[in-house]
Amino acid sequence: MADALLLSADEIRALGGRVLELVAEYYGSLNTRPVLEPASSELLRATVAEPLPREGAAFDDLLTTLRDVVIRYSRHNGHPRFFGYVASPGTPIASLGSLLGAAMAVNVTAWRSAPVATELEHVTVGWLKEMLGYPASAMGLLVSGGSMANFSGLAAAVAAKAPGNVLRDGLIGGPRLRVYVSEESHFSVAKAAGMMGIGEANVRQIATDEAFAMNVAELRHAIAEDIAAGYLPICVVANAGATATGAFDSISGVAAVAREHNLWLHVDAAYGGFAALAPSSKHLFRDIALADSVALDPHKWLYQPIGCGCILYKDAAAARAAFSHSAEYTRTIGLERDEAFAFWDYGPELTRPFRALDLWLAIKFIGVDRLAEAVEENIQCARYFAELVAGTDDFEMLAPVGLSVFCFRYVPRNFAGDLDVLNEKILVDLQHSGSSYVSNAKLRGKFALRGCVLNYRTTRGDMERLLADVRESGLRLSSRSEL
């Protein structure tokens, strides 16, 4: 190749064909690979570290590294028994969209920079609103993920509910602002409050009920208590699928309290939002239109590549008040109405990738009915696991199954040791075994093995295998004298 920057069409076809073969090989092997092949940072660093390359390498050598190092030692979120965290398995069709998007290198800042990409983003965000049952008149845009979506929703709340212009002038004097979340809230809300100057200490956690949903009576009491103490409540965040448990707050109950006190209602549906597609869970979203803003993550339950979140605002003007800025280098000239649209007026980013391409392509290729079937099957797999646990005498569930999250622990008969210590050791052992992978949570003071079904490859047989894997590990570890 005479110039690695200027590849010919034939050269691109030759290299691209070999990469696509590797991609196909990878997808075809997911069911038989270990979820994770253990490796130390020392091993990996020694494998990949090298001096700054001055000349290009042979593509054959790079393919070997991709296959034997990058793929081999990655944690495979697409494995049917990867239940850790809330991670997308990805889809073959979206990976092809990513290839085209990277080739085009579109910067979706505004309509003038990316006319088709802007229109595709409007279309796909409209589809997301329809899936959720959110008003068609709402404004929305794609962001990097749930954390940025929560940040954006909170910024809009500050612009709408704080006295004066806090975003311009800062928090100068006046009462301290207060934000309310449940004990099950994602930490990104408190982190956003800290970044905005509200202060993480002013994000007040509200106790949850037996299903780990926000206690609405406690919320009402906390707001009244804070008002009496001189605080200014501005926002309450409801969970539509909490990260740790999958718990779903009463949107109507929380919204009623928000209306009483003129608070902004933000719903964190980053994990659970697309459960609105599933017949068994659709009813949970009947009041979603009461929310002033909603965080979603297509890179979770729509199986998109990482980096595709979404923020919806019921009132576009509130978002514009939070984010709109101008400079001579961004001033639109000769454009009016829709063609003068700029994403930076509604979110924190200026430079933005073509996130809508993968999403549009996947929805068009797969169809929303098939996506709904996959989400429903994920939920049913989690419920099946709870049934399996209920039929044993050496396991127990630590929370109701909320959507597709399940929290449990191994409780061997006649075990006199520390169950938290035992289950922590099971977690580590399981993650290194390569057969099944779960994460962890702390619920009511108890250490829980936590799983989330978020993979269209996962079957009920995989749930049975997970239980067997945990039992095998537990039997081996619980017999050790140090426990």
WOFENVEN-V779836 format. One record per residue. N is the residue number from 0. PSI is psi in whole degrees, 0 to 359 (none if undefined). OMEGA is omega in whole degrees, 0 to 359 (* if undefined). BURIAL is # if it has 9 or more other ideal C-beta (glycine too) atoms within 8 Angstrom, else .. Layout:
BEGIN
{{N & PSI & OMEGA & BURIAL} {N & PSI & OMEGA & BURIAL}}
END
This chain:
BEGIN
{{0 & 120 & 184 & .} {1 & 324 & 183 & .} {2 & 112 & 184 & .} {3 & 342 & 176 & .} {4 & 329 & 183 & .} {5 & 71 & 179 & .} {6 & 143 & 176 & #} {7 & 166 & 178 & .} {8 & 319 & 179 & .} {9 & 320 & 179 & .} {10 & 320 & 178 & #} {11 & 317 & 179 & #} {12 & 319 & 182 & .} {13 & 311 & 180 & .} {14 & 315 & 182 & #} {15 & 322 & 179 & #} {16 & 323 & 180 & .} {17 & 324 & 176 & #} {18 & 317 & 179 & #} {19 & 326 & 176 & .} {20 & 321 & 177 & .} {21 & 320 & 178 & #} {22 & 315 & 180 & #} {23 & 318 & 177 & .} {24 & 319 & 180 & .} {25 & 309 & 180 & #} {26 & 323 & 181 & #} {27 & 343 & 184 & .} {28 & 359 & 187 & .} {29 & 320 & 183 & #} {30 & 336 & 184 & .} {31 & 351 & 177 & .} {32 & 158 & 164 & .} {33 & 148 & 177 & .} {34 & 320 & 181 & #} {35 & 131 & 173 & #} {36 & 114 & 186 & .} {37 & 140 & 177 & .} {38 & 148 & 178 & .} {39 & 159 & 176 & .} {40 & 328 & 179 & .} {41 & 317 & 179 & .} {42 & 312 & 184 & .} {43 & 320 & 179 & #} {44 & 318 & 180 & .} {45 & 332 & 182 & .} {46 & 323 & 187 & .} {47 & 342 & 184 & .} {48 & 139 & 177 & .} {49 & 163 & 176 & .} {50 & 160 & 177 & .} {51 & 121 & 181 & .} {52 & 126 & 177 & .} {53 & 334 & 179 & .} {54 & 156 & 181 & .} {55 & 154 & 180 & .} {56 & 161 & 176 & .} {57 & 139 & 183 & .} {58 & 327 & 177 & .} {59 & 318 & 179 & .} {60 & 321 & 179 & .} {61 & 319 & 177 & #} {62 & 320 & 178 & #} {63 & 316 & 178 & .} {64 & 319 & 179 & #} {65 & 316 & 183 & #} {66 & 314 & 190 & #} {67 & 344 & 181 & .} {68 & 299 & 186 & #} {69 & 309 & 181 & .} {70 & 314 & 185 & #} {71 & 316 & 188 & .} {72 & 11 & 175 & .} {73 & 157 & 169 & .} {74 & 126 & 190 & .} {75 & 95 & 181 & #} {76 & 339 & 179 & #} {77 & 356 & 178 & #} {78 & 139 & 184 & #} {79 & 344 & 177 & #} {80 & 27 & 167 & #} {81 & 109 & 182 & #} {82 & 7 & 183 & #} {83 & 137 & 173 & #} {84 & 207 & 178 & .} {85 & 82 & 191 & .} {86 & 133 & 179 & #} {87 & 142 & 173 & #} {88 & 353 & 184 & #} {89 & 166 & 176 & #} {90 & 149 & 178 & #} {91 & 319 & 184 & .} {92 & 322 & 180 & #} {93 & 328 & 179 & #} {94 & 328 & 176 & #} {95 & 324 & 175 & #} {96 & 321 & 179 & #} {97 & 323 & 178 & #} {98 & 313 & 180 & #} {99 & 319 & 179 & #} {100 & 319 & 178 & #} {101 & 324 & 180 & .} {102 & 321 & 182 & .} {103 & 333 & 177 & .} {104 & 46 & 181 & .} {105 & 137 & 176 & #} {106 & 107 & 189 & #} {107 & 68 & 177 & #} {108 & 322 & 187 & #} {109 & 172 & 181 & #} {110 & 318 & 184 & #} {111 & 331 & 180 & .} {112 & 330 & 186 & .} {113 & 75 & 186 & #} {114 & 308 & 182 & .} {115 & 318 & 180 & .} {116 & 321 & 178 & #} {117 & 314 & 180 & #} {118 & 321 & 178 & #} {119 & 323 & 178 & #} {120 & 318 & 177 & #} {121 & 318 & 181 & .} {122 & 312 & 183 & #} {123 & 322 & 176 & #} {124 & 324 & 175 & #} {125 & 321 & 176 & #} {126 & 320 & 179 & #} {127 & 318 & 177 & #} {128 & 318 & 180 & #} {129 & 318 & 177 & .} {130 & 319 & 185 & #} {131 & 334 & 188 & #} {132 & 25 & 180 & #} {133 & 152 & 185 & #} {134 & 137 & 179 & .} {135 & 336 & 181 & .} {136 & 352 & 182 & .} {137 & 157 & 177 & #} {138 & 145 & 177 & #} {139 & 158 & 175 & #} {140 & 160 & 180 & #} {141 & 139 & 180 & #} {142 & 186 & 187 & #} {143 & 338 & 181 & .} {144 & 187 & 183 & #} {145 & 324 & 180 & #} {146 & 315 & 179 & #} {147 & 329 & 176 & #} {148 & 318 & 177 & #} {149 & 321 & 176 & #} {150 & 315 & 182 & #} {151 & 319 & 178 & #} {152 & 320 & 180 & #} {153 & 323 & 177 & #} {154 & 319 & 177 & #} {155 & 323 & 178 & #} {156 & 317 & 179 & #} {157 & 315 & 180 & #} {158 & 325 & 185 & #} {159 & 328 & 192 & #} {160 & 341 & 180 & #} {161 & 150 & 179 & #} {162 & 145 & 179 & .} {163 & 204 & 179 & .} {164 & 84 & 183 & .} {165 & 322 & 183 & #} {166 & 333 & 177 & .} {167 & 313 & 189 & .} {168 & 345 & 183 & .} {169 & 177 & 180 & .} {170 & 90 & 183 & .} {171 & 109 & 179 & .} {172 & 196 & 178 & .} {173 & 178 & 182 & .} {174 & 153 & 176 & .} {175 & 138 & 180 & .} {176 & 154 & 183 & #} {177 & 135 & 177 & #} {178 & 142 & 184 & #} {179 & 133 & 178 & #} {180 & 164 & 174 & #} {181 & 167 & 176 & #} {182 & 340 & 182 & .} {183 & 8 & 183 & #} {184 & 150 & 176 & #} {185 & 142 & 185 & #} {186 & 346 & 181 & .} {187 & 335 & 179 & #} {188 & 311 & 178 & #} {189 & 322 & 179 & #} {190 & 319 & 178 & #} {191 & 318 & 179 & #} {192 & 321 & 177 & #} {193 & 317 & 180 & #} {194 & 328 & 182 & .} {195 & 352 & 181 & #} {196 & 0 & 174 & .} {197 & 322 & 180 & #} {198 & 129 & 179 & #} {199 & 330 & 180 & .} {200 & 342 & 179 & .} {201 & 12 & 170 & #} {202 & 107 & 187 & #} {203 & 126 & 178 & #} {204 & 136 & 180 & .} {205 & 137 & 181 & #} {206 & 155 & 180 & .} {207 & 164 & 180 & #} {208 & 193 & 184 & .} {209 & 340 & 178 & .} {210 & 10 & 179 & #} {211 & 23 & 174 & #} {212 & 153 & 182 & #} {213 & 133 & 177 & #} {214 & 108 & 186 & #} {215 & 324 & 178 & #} {216 & 320 & 177 & .} {217 & 323 & 177 & #} {218 & 311 & 181 & #} {219 & 317 & 180 & #} {220 & 318 & 182 & .} {221 & 320 & 180 & #} {222 & 315 & 179 & #} {223 & 320 & 179 & .} {224 & 318 & 181 & .} {225 & 321 & 178 & #} {226 & 317 & 179 & #} {227 & 331 & 181 & .} {228 & 0 & 175 & .} {229 & 6 & 176 & .} {230 & 164 & 174 & #} {231 & 99 & 176 & #} {232 & 134 & 180 & #} {233 & 336 & 189 & #} {234 & 144 & 171 & #} {235 & 138 & 182 & #} {236 & 121 & 178 & #} {237 & 145 & 178 & #} {238 & 130 & 169 & #} {239 & 67 & 185 & #} {240 & 83 & 181 & #} {241 & 148 & 185 & #} {242 & 315 & 186 & #} {243 & 322 & 188 & #} {244 & 346 & 187 & #} {245 & 9 & 183 & #} {246 & 148 & 184 & #} {247 & 115 & 180 & #} {248 & 158 & 175 & #} {249 & 102 & 182 & #} {250 & 318 & 181 & #} {251 & 320 & 180 & .} {252 & 316 & 179 & #} {253 & 322 & 180 & #} {254 & 323 & 180 & #} {255 & 319 & 178 & #} {256 & 320 & 179 & #} {257 & 318 & 179 & #} {258 & 321 & 180 & .} {259 & 325 & 186 & .} {260 & 12 & 178 & #} {261 & 46 & 178 & .} {262 & 152 & 171 & #} {263 & 132 & 176 & #} {264 & 114 & 175 & #} {265 & 133 & 177 & #} {266 & 121 & 176 & #} {267 & 97 & 179 & #} {268 & 29 & 183 & #} {269 & 314 & 177 & #} {270 & 308 & 195 & #} {271 & 355 & 190 & #} {272 & 320 & 185 & #} {273 & 4 & 165 & #} {274 & 347 & 175 & #} {275 & 340 & 178 & #} {276 & 336 & 188 & #} {277 & 131 & 180 & #} {278 & 324 & 183 & .} {279 & 343 & 185 & .} {280 & 354 & 185 & #} {281 & 324 & 183 & #} {282 & 336 & 181 & .} {283 & 340 & 186 & #} {284 & 12 & 185 & #} {285 & 338 & 181 & .} {286 & 16 & 185 & .} {287 & 334 & 181 & #} {288 & 348 & 177 & .} {289 & 344 & 183 & .} {290 & 140 & 175 & #} {291 & 332 & 177 & #} {292 & 154 & 182 & #} {293 & 133 & 173 & #} {294 & 133 & 179 & #} {295 & 157 & 175 & #} {296 & 92 & 172 & #} {297 & 337 & 179 & #} {298 & 12 & 168 & #} {299 & 271 & 190 & #} {300 & 5 & 167 & #} {301 & 10 & 170 & #} {302 & 33 & 180 & #} {303 & 160 & 174 & #} {304 & 153 & 179 & #} {305 & 139 & 177 & .} {306 & 18 & 182 & #} {307 & 88 & 171 & #} {308 & 181 & 181 & #} {309 & 140 & 172 & #} {310 & 132 & 176 & #} {311 & 136 & 176 & #} {312 & 128 & 178 & #} {313 & 326 & 180 & #} {314 & 108 & 182 & #} {315 & 328 & 182 & #} {316 & 326 & 179 & .} {317 & 320 & 178 & #} {318 & 319 & 180 & #} {319 & 323 & 178 & #} {320 & 332 & 181 & #} {321 & 330 & 193 & #} {322 & 344 & 188 & #} {323 & 127 & 175 & #} {324 & 161 & 178 & .} {325 & 152 & 175 & .} {326 & 159 & 183 & .} {327 & 323 & 182 & .} {328 & 352 & 175 & .} {329 & 359 & 183 & #} {330 & 129 & 178 & .} {331 & 134 & 183 & #} {332 & 127 & 177 & .} {333 & 12 & 179 & .} {334 & 145 & 180 & .} {335 & 163 & 175 & .} {336 & 232 & 186 & .} {337 & 328 & 183 & .} {338 & 350 & 175 & #} {339 & 6 & 183 & #} {340 & 139 & 177 & #} {341 & 130 & 180 & #} {342 & 331 & 182 & #} {343 & 346 & 177 & #} {344 & 350 & 186 & #} {345 & 1 & 180 & #} {346 & 175 & 188 & #} {347 & 344 & 187 & .} {348 & 148 & 166 & #} {349 & 294 & 174 & .} {350 & 128 & 183 & .} {351 & 133 & 176 & #} {352 & 171 & 180 & #} {353 & 68 & 184 & #} {354 & 328 & 186 & #} {355 & 339 & 185 & #} {356 & 308 & 179 & #} {357 & 317 & 183 & #} {358 & 313 & 178 & #} {359 & 314 & 183 & #} {360 & 317 & 181 & #} {361 & 314 & 181 & #} {362 & 318 & 180 & #} {363 & 318 & 185 & .} {364 & 317 & 185 & .} {365 & 318 & 184 & #} {366 & 142 & 186 & .} {367 & 332 & 179 & #} {368 & 319 & 179 & .} {369 & 323 & 176 & .} {370 & 318 & 179 & #} {371 & 320 & 177 & #} {372 & 319 & 181 & .} {373 & 317 & 179 & #} {374 & 315 & 179 & #} {375 & 318 & 180 & #} {376 & 322 & 175 & #} {377 & 315 & 180 & #} {378 & 317 & 182 & #} {379 & 328 & 176 & #} {380 & 318 & 179 & #} {381 & 319 & 179 & #} {382 & 324 & 177 & #} {383 & 321 & 178 & #} {384 & 318 & 178 & #} {385 & 323 & 177 & #} {386 & 320 & 177 & .} {387 & 316 & 180 & #} {388 & 318 & 181 & #} {389 & 335 & 180 & .} {390 & 8 & 179 & .} {391 & 168 & 173 & .} {392 & 15 & 178 & .} {393 & 14 & 174 & #} {394 & 159 & 172 & #} {395 & 146 & 173 & .} {396 & 143 & 180 & #} {397 & 358 & 176 & #} {398 & 152 & 172 & #} {399 & 151 & 177 & .} {400 & 113 & 177 & #} {401 & 114 & 184 & #} {402 & 244 & 183 & #} {403 & 16 & 176 & #} {404 & 140 & 176 & #} {405 & 134 & 181 & #} {406 & 127 & 187 & #} {407 & 177 & 172 & #} {408 & 160 & 178 & #} {409 & 128 & 182 & #} {410 & 82 & 183 & .} {411 & 148 & 179 & #} {412 & 139 & 175 & .} {413 & 28 & 179 & .} {414 & 124 & 185 & #} {415 & 0 & 183 & .} {416 & 195 & 182 & .} {417 & 114 & 182 & .} {418 & 326 & 178 & #} {419 & 314 & 180 & .} {420 & 316 & 180 & #} {421 & 312 & 184 & #} {422 & 331 & 173 & #} {423 & 317 & 179 & #} {424 & 323 & 176 & #} {425 & 318 & 180 & #} {426 & 309 & 182 & #} {427 & 317 & 180 & .} {428 & 317 & 181 & #} {429 & 317 & 181 & #} {430 & 333 & 179 & #} {431 & 349 & 184 & .} {432 & 328 & 179 & #} {433 & 351 & 182 & .} {434 & 314 & 179 & #} {435 & 154 & 184 & #} {436 & 122 & 174 & #} {437 & 170 & 176 & #} {438 & 206 & 186 & #} {439 & 162 & 175 & #} {440 & 163 & 176 & #} {441 & 115 & 185 & .} {442 & 120 & 181 & #} {443 & 38 & 177 & .} {444 & 1 & 181 & .} {445 & 138 & 176 & #} {446 & 128 & 182 & #} {447 & 141 & 164 & #} {448 & 126 & 187 & #} {449 & 134 & 177 & #} {450 & 157 & 176 & #} {451 & 124 & 178 & #} {452 & 115 & 183 & #} {453 & 43 & 188 & #} {454 & 124 & 180 & #} {455 & 350 & 177 & .} {456 & 340 & 187 & #} {457 & 137 & 180 & #} {458 & 172 & 176 & .} {459 & 329 & 176 & .} {460 & 326 & 177 & .} {461 & 327 & 178 & #} {462 & 321 & 177 & #} {463 & 320 & 180 & #} {464 & 320 & 178 & #} {465 & 312 & 181 & #} {466 & 319 & 179 & #} {467 & 320 & 180 & .} {468 & 318 & 180 & #} {469 & 318 & 180 & #} {470 & 316 & 179 & #} {471 & 314 & 179 & .} {472 & 316 & 181 & #} {473 & 318 & 179 & #} {474 & 318 & 181 & #} {475 & 315 & 184 & #} {476 & 325 & 183 & #} {477 & 345 & 180 & #} {478 & 352 & 182 & .} {479 & 141 & 186 & .} {480 & 330 & 184 & .} {481 & 348 & 177 & .} {482 & none & * & #}}
END
